[in-house]
Structure formats: C-alpha cells, structure tokens
Amino acid sequence: MYFYKVAGLIIKSEIEFVGLEVVANITNPDVTIAKGMVPEPSEEYTPMGINSFYAPDKLILHVYKLVSFFVEDGKKVSVIMHPNADNQDVKAFFIDMILPYLLYYRGFTIVRAAGIMVKEQLIILLGVSASFKSTIAAGLATLGYGVVGDDFIAINPYGGSLSIVPSLLPFQLMEDACTGLAVDFTNLAKVRNNLFRYEAPFTHAASSILENGVIYRLNSRNEATTKIEALDGIVKLNSLINNTYCYPFLRVSNQEKQNLKICATMAKHLKFRDLHIGLNTPTLETAKQIIEDIESCVK
Amino acid sequence: MRKIVWLASYPKSGNTWTRAIITSLKQESESIDINALNTDGISSSRKWFDTSFLYKSTLFTHDEIDNMRPDLYNDTANKVRRLLYVKTHDAQSKNQNNKLLFPDNATFGAVYIIRNPLDVAVSLSNHNSITIDESVMSLCFPHAHLANANRRLNDQLRQKMGTWSNHVDSWTHDMDTNKKLLVLRYEDLLYKPVESVTKLAKFTHLPHDLRSIEDAVKNTTFDTLKSQEQSGAFKEKPAFASSFFREGKSGSWHKHLTMTQARKLINAHREVMERFAYVDSLGNPIY
C-alpha cells in the first residue's frame, strides 16, 4: 500500500503514483484507491459527457481504452486498468478528473485555472486546456513566486473568507515550455510515458484568500505578440462560470448556487484582464511582462 | 442521428467564404459580421473534445485522439436537435480502429469546397507567411498536417491532410454515387454565384428562395468581406499575414507562380485537377 497527500486529502492507494507527496501509513485515509469493479450504470445515473455517468454519491468515468474509475461516497475509488495502461496513465487521469471530483464532493468549488501569489496578490490564470496556464504559472514560479495550484484550483467556501486549497501538484509542461523557462526536463518524469510532457516540481507553495488579486483570462494565440487588456462587465462572471462548469458534475450537482455565488464574489473582488498569448510558447519574458502588468493594475 | 454538415476543404479554398454564405442564409438578414459567423466551430476544436469527454485532450497522443474523434461526433450528433455546420480541414480518413474519422452515423452531409491548387498555393503562401516554393511543397507532401507538433502545445487537435490530391480524393472519391456529398468549386462560387449558392442552400436545408440567395450573394462578395476586414479586424487572420481576404480571384497564380512551380503542381495533381476541370486533357491550365 502507498500513502499520499494531495490537495489536503490523505490517499491510501494500491497503485503506486510516483511523484505525489508520500506520507506515513495512516489508518483513516480520506480516500482509498484499489483495483476493482466498475459497474454498468443503472437508471439512477445521469450520463455526463461521453462514457461517464453521475449519480448522487457515485461517479463512473471511462477513459478511452486506458482506465476506468468508479467513485463511491467521495471516498472509495475502484480502478480498472486496460492492457495498454500503466500507473502513470492512472495517475494522470486521477489528477485530471477524479481529484477535482473528490474535492467537489467535500464542498469545494473547482475552477479550471492556475493560481499563484505575486506580491500579496492572488493571480488566477483562467483558460481551457492548451491555453498555456501551466507554462505561465511555471514562469511566475521560476521567478520566485508561490504556487497555489495548477490546472485546477479548489475554492474552500468554509470559514469567514473564501480561500484556495493549495494542491502542491507539479506543473505539467511540454518540452518546449521547459526549454523556454530554462527547466531541465531530462530527469523529469513524463506525465504519460508516450507524451513529451513533463512533471516539473516547484519550490514555493502558497495559500490565499480571495480578497485581492487579478484574474487573467487566457485567449487564443492569433496575435504576433503578447497583449494584455482590461476586461469588465458580465463577461468576467461568464468567464469564471465557463471555467467552473467545464467540470460537468458541477452542472448536475446540488452545489450550483454555491458555485455561482463564489464566481460572483470572485468577479466582484478581483481585477480582470484579457491575456492574448502570442504565437510562441510563453517564456520567462512573458512572465516578467505579466509581473509588470500586475504592478501597474494594482497600484 | 445524422446531424452534422461537414464544411470540408483544403486550407485557403473558400471555407470561410462558404461559412459566410451559410451565415447569411441562416440569418436572412441584410448583412453579416465576419467576426460572428453563424456556423458551429471546427472539428479540431480542443474545447469541443474536452467538454465532451470530460478529460483534457492534452493528455492524449494525436493517434489516441483520432481514435476517439468518431465517438465525439457521434455523441454530439445524437444530442443536438438541429443541423450543425462544422468546418474541417482534415482529410476524411480511417483511424487505427479502422473507423472513419467523420462517421456516417453523425453525418447529414458534406460540402466539399475545392479550389484550383495553383491559386491555393499562392493564398497559402500569404496566409502562412511562407515562400511559394514552401507552399508548393506543402501541397505535394503526403504527410502534410496541421497542429502536428508533439513537443509543444497546439491550440487545435492534429489535422491530417496529405497532399492536395489526397485531401480532395478522401472526400470526393465516390462523388458520383454519394448523395450526402456536394462538391462546390470556388471558381463556380465566383463566376456562377446564384447557381452555386442555390445548390448549397438546398443541400444544407437552408432557405433557398431567390431573395435569400441573392441576399447571400450580395452579403458575401469578396469586396464586402474585405472591406469589413479593412474597417475593423478579422479574428481569424493569422498574426503575421497582412490580410485574410487577399484577392478573391481565380487565376492569380499567373502573377505569382513561376512556370516551374506551376508545372510541379500540375504534374503532382494532374489527375484530380483534370477531374475537376482545372486542366484539360493535355494538362494545360484552364483558369
């Protein structure tokens, strides 16, 4: 058995996940992962995307010809590995979809974004996959700023102020992003063995409450150079909602009101910027440009 | 359910123009906005993939994604209640599971827009900021792709194209018997607009009364589209291209290609060019 701590959850796993934070043997883990059965969805399930199903307290997720997950009560995860799959594949999709679900199950709101603390400001990079969230966040981390989370951020609604749970998961960077950020990838683990995408650890973690900060909405790369513009109005809220609801279990859950309220709070309290990425993969220079923008807009 | 109309073409063959015409037919309005074309995105959209499968496309190889794409289109076609008009630059092909990338079950029909490859070479050179020689080479390269890098992030899924002839053949090889296929020649849209737009409208189940057709033709003339781009901007223009809408003519290759470049293209694509009347039986250019 292996024991890990991820995004505040203690996980006991029959499958080894190299690269996650290892912790000592604990008798009462938050989540257990074991190879086991994944049931056929019965009538109580709602289809959710292609080959995935949601019911109160249950989730079935099939990843095409690689791995299937069955989550019960936000606590027990059963896994079927297909013949082509290895442990890294299970880890990749566990982190991508099952972990956000487990956090959602505990009442957190999940936003597809990277978070980083820059000069006591919470910087949120909002965008779809391949929009360079991780690359820019890794650039900021390389400049010495503390990482709150990458790929998704989990917002804790409990307590007096909204806060973000640090996830401490490594950045997932493509080879050319590593090169542009001067990250030596030769000894880094691959996210999946057949991808040129690497797990790049960071040194400074941070936590944050949602009071001061700037949200950058990452846009497509149809620009010659990087451009940053102020964004205002209802589009702020819509951008947050779109990036929250890309997790479909949030659409069918009973947390809809809470999610909307959190999005509205963020839209109200945080400044909002449109970040148009140039044609090239962001580098440390892009990160420095964003630092300058943060300084100018929080003056 | 067969709900998707594929608007398929090799790049720079009139796909955007066709989407503008469809927008006008759908809206039945007096003008269209080139930045708000009313069609349903592109088949290689990562967002479409990610929101349908729930997990990120960036976690898969290009081949794995191609194996999943037929399910994506079948699933979407099963869920929608109206026809979708989806742009694609992919060649129609079979994936590793021997399944068609664009499955029959999802397909209401395909409109294949074809343009003289001699003119495509010129337009592609401008669009991609590459030399004419590179553009000619690209049209003749059997493994030509879009978004094919695997060491950097692409904002779209990989699109296999092959040579210009491969691409045309992949969609039109059964055009004599395939009732779900409409082939539209760019040059016919240019010189016989009312007839061509009427065919398009009927095939895509859009309004095809004379007024709608004439409005669509008027709203989407090259000069109209270009002046919109000049007075504002066109969000689909590549960053380094001077403009998206360039000349909008047929036969501009005469000004830009050398005889060697033209001959290279004709030699490589003569059979298909002859089939679509771009060269005569002796291999002489018609346009």
Chai-1 contact restraints between the chains, C-beta under 6 A:
chainA,res_idxA,chainB,res_idxB,connection_type,confidence,min_distance_angstrom,max_distance_angstrom,comment,restraint_id
A,G49,B,S52,contact,1.0,0.0,6.0,A-B,restraint_1
A,G49,B,F53,contact,1.0,0.0,6.0,A-B,restraint_2
A,G49,B,L54,contact,1.0,0.0,6.0,A-B,restraint_3
A,I50,B,S52,contact,1.0,0.0,6.0,A-B,restraint_4
A,I50,B,F53,contact,1.0,0.0,6.0,A-B,restraint_5
A,I50,B,D71,contact,1.0,0.0,6.0,A-B,restraint_6
A,I50,B,D75,contact,1.0,0.0,6.0,A-B,restraint_7
A,S52,B,L54,contact,1.0,0.0,6.0,A-B,restraint_8
A,Y64,B,M68,contact,1.0,0.0,6.0,A-B,restraint_9
A,A92,B,L59,contact,1.0,0.0,6.0,A-B,restraint_10
A,F93,B,Y55,contact,1.0,0.0,6.0,A-B,restraint_11
A,D96,B,Y55,contact,1.0,0.0,6.0,A-B,restraint_12
A,D96,B,K56,contact,1.0,0.0,6.0,A-B,restraint_13
A,M97,B,L54,contact,1.0,0.0,6.0,A-B,restraint_14
A,M97,B,Y55,contact,1.0,0.0,6.0,A-B,restraint_15
A,V128,B,K47,contact,1.0,0.0,6.0,A-B,restraint_16
A,S129,B,D50,contact,1.0,0.0,6.0,A-B,restraint_17
A,S129,B,K56,contact,1.0,0.0,6.0,A-B,restraint_18
A,S129,B,T58,contact,1.0,0.0,6.0,A-B,restraint_19
A,A130,B,R46,contact,1.0,0.0,6.0,A-B,restraint_20
A,A130,B,T58,contact,1.0,0.0,6.0,A-B,restraint_21
A,A130,B,L153,contact,1.0,0.0,6.0,A-B,restraint_22
A,A130,B,D155,contact,1.0,0.0,6.0,A-B,restraint_23
A,M174,B,R152,contact,1.0,0.0,6.0,A-B,restraint_24
A,M174,B,L153,contact,1.0,0.0,6.0,A-B,restraint_25
A,E175,B,R151,contact,1.0,0.0,6.0,A-B,restraint_26
A,D176,B,R151,contact,1.0,0.0,6.0,A-B,restraint_27
A,D176,B,R152,contact,1.0,0.0,6.0,A-B,restraint_28
A,N194,B,T61,contact,1.0,0.0,6.0,A-B,restraint_29
A,F196,B,N150,contact,1.0,0.0,6.0,A-B,restraint_30
A,F196,B,R151,contact,1.0,0.0,6.0,A-B,restraint_31
A,S220,B,D155,contact,1.0,0.0,6.0,A-B,restraint_32
A,R221,B,D155,contact,1.0,0.0,6.0,A-B,restraint_33
A,N222,B,A239,contact,1.0,0.0,6.0,A-B,restraint_34
A,E223,B,A239,contact,1.0,0.0,6.0,A-B,restraint_35
A,A224,B,A239,contact,1.0,0.0,6.0,A-B,restraint_36
A,L279,B,A239,contact,1.0,0.0,6.0,A-B,restraint_37
A,T281,B,R152,contact,1.0,0.0,6.0,A-B,restraint_38
